C-alpha cells in the first residue's frame, strides 16, 4: 500500500477506537469500571471524572465499588452518579460507594442496541469524512504534479479498499457487540 494512503490509517484507527470506547460505556448488565470512570463530579470546584478521584473496582459481575481517595468527596461522587442518570442508584456504605447493576429487560437491551446502531452510523459518517479528506489531498497532489493521473487513480482505488476494510471492521464490531448485548 502506498505511503500516501498509509498516512490516513491512524485517523481511521482513531474512529474505531472511539467507537469501542463509547460502546464500552453501555450498561449491558455486567459491571465494568468504564460505566462510571468518566462521570463528572463537582470536586474542588471543578468538574472532574471519577477515575481521577477514586479507585473503581468490580468485585463481582454485578457490583461496582468506588472508593474515593479523599473521603470528603463521598457525597459529591454520590451526587455526580445520581446526576449521570445511569439507571443505577448509588449506595454509600462507610467510605465506599456501591453500585449494583440490575439485570436488563428485553426492552432495555433493545434500547441499548438502538444506541449502538447510532454510534455505528456516526463512525461510518466519520469514515466517509476521512475518505473525502484523503480524496481531496490526492486530487491536490495531482494538481501539484507530484503524482500522475494513473497514480492518482491507483491511490483512489487503494483508498477505497482501506475505507472498505474499516467499514467492515465497524460492521463486525457492531455485530459482535449486538450479540453480546442481546445475550441473556
WOWOGI-V530000 format. One record per residue. N is the residue number from 1. OMEGA is omega in radians with two decimals (999 if undefined). Layout:
# WOWOGI-V530000
N OMEGA
N OMEGA
This chain:
# WOWOGI-V530000
1 -3.09
2 -3.12
3 3.11
4 -3.13
5 -3.11
6 -3.13
7 3.12
8 -3.09
9 3.14
10 3.09
11 3.13
12 3.09
13 3.13
14 3.11
15 -3.13
16 3.14
17 3.12
18 3.11
19 -3.13
20 3.14
21 3.11
22 -3.12
23 3.13
24 -3.11
25 3.08
26 3.10
27 -3.08
28 3.06
29 3.14
30 -3.12
31 3.01
32 3.12
33 -3.11
34 3.08
35 -3.01
36 -2.98
37 -3.14
38 3.07
39 -3.10
40 -3.13
41 3.06
42 -3.12
43 3.11
44 3.10
45 -3.14
46 3.04
47 -3.05
48 3.08
49 -3.12
50 -3.09
51 3.10
52 -3.06
53 -2.98
54 2.96
55 3.11
56 -3.11
57 3.03
58 -3.11
59 3.06
60 -3.05
61 -3.10
62 -3.03
63 2.99
64 3.05
65 3.12
66 -3.13
67 -3.11
68 3.08
69 3.08
70 -3.07
71 3.13
72 -3.11
73 -3.08
74 -3.11
75 -3.14
76 3.12
77 3.12
78 3.14
79 3.12
80 3.12
81 3.11
82 3.13
83 -3.06
84 3.09
85 3.13
86 -3.06
87 -3.13
88 3.11
89 3.10
90 3.08
91 3.12
92 3.06
93 -3.09
94 3.14
95 -3.14
96 3.03
97 3.12
98 3.02
99 3.11
100 -3.07
101 3.11
102 3.07
103 -3.13
104 3.04
105 3.10
106 -3.13
107 -3.13
108 3.06
109 3.14
110 3.08
111 3.13
112 3.10
113 3.08
114 3.10
115 3.13
116 -3.13
117 3.09
118 3.13
119 3.11
120 3.13
121 3.09
122 3.14
123 3.13
124 3.11
125 3.11
126 3.08
127 3.10
128 3.11
129 3.10
130 3.13
131 -3.13
132 3.11
133 3.14
134 3.12
135 3.14
136 -3.14
137 3.12
138 3.12
139 3.12
140 3.11
141 3.12
142 3.11
143 3.14
144 3.13
145 3.09
146 2.99
147 3.11
148 3.13
149 3.11
150 3.11
151 3.11
152 -3.12
153 3.09
154 3.12
155 3.13
156 3.09
157 3.11
158 3.11
159 3.12
160 3.11
161 3.14
162 3.13
163 3.11
164 3.11
165 -3.12
166 3.04
167 3.10
168 3.09
169 3.11
170 -3.13
171 -3.13
172 3.09
173 3.14
174 3.13
175 3.13
176 -3.10
177 3.12
178 3.11
179 3.11
180 -3.12
181 -3.05
182 3.14
183 -3.11
184 999
